[in-house]
């Protein structure tokens, strides 16, 4: 159990803010809570969120829009 808590604290400590751009899907509609800061202009969303790296940030953003 102690190793698990250590891993969690290390992950939290290493999160950094990333801004990624995502092309909106044609059928996108808001539903529920938006889990990050977002600006939408036309068919593009600029999303700012916490992640370990930019790849993880892009994956989280795409998962939200294309789930």
N, C-alpha and C positions, 0 to 999 in steps of 0.2 A: 504493500500500500504506500509506503514512503517513497518508493521509486516513482509511482504514478503521480503523486503530488508534486514531486520534483520536476517531472516532465511537463506538467501543466504550468507550473510557475515559470519554467524556462521558456515555454511557448509564449506566454503572456508577456514576458519581459522582452522578447524578440520581435513582437509585432510592430510594424511600422505602417505609416499611412501611405497609400498608393492611390493614384488617380488613373483610371482606365476609361477608354471610350468604347462604347458598344453600339452597334447598329441595331435599332429596334426591330423586332419581328412585326410583320404586317398586322397580326391579330393581337398585339399587346394591349392589355387592359390592366389597370391597377387593381390589386385584390389584397386586402389586408395591410399589415404594417410593412413599410419600406425599411429594410434593414441597414440602410446606409444613406449618406448624403448624395443627392442626385440632382443634376440639371439636365433638362431635355430641351433640345433645339431641333425642330424638324423631326427627322427620323433617327437622330443620334442622341444617345444619353452619355453624359460624362458623370462617372460614378467615383466617389471617394470613399475608401473603406480601409480597415485595418487587416493586414495579412502579413505572413512571413516574407513573401516576395511578390514580385509583379505577376508571375505565373499564377500563383494562388489567388491573387486579387482578380485577375481576368477570369479564372475558373468560377469564382464565387459570383461575379457579376453575370456571366453567361448563364450560370445555373439559375439565377433569379429570373432572367428574362426569357429563357428558353426551356423552362421546366415543363 
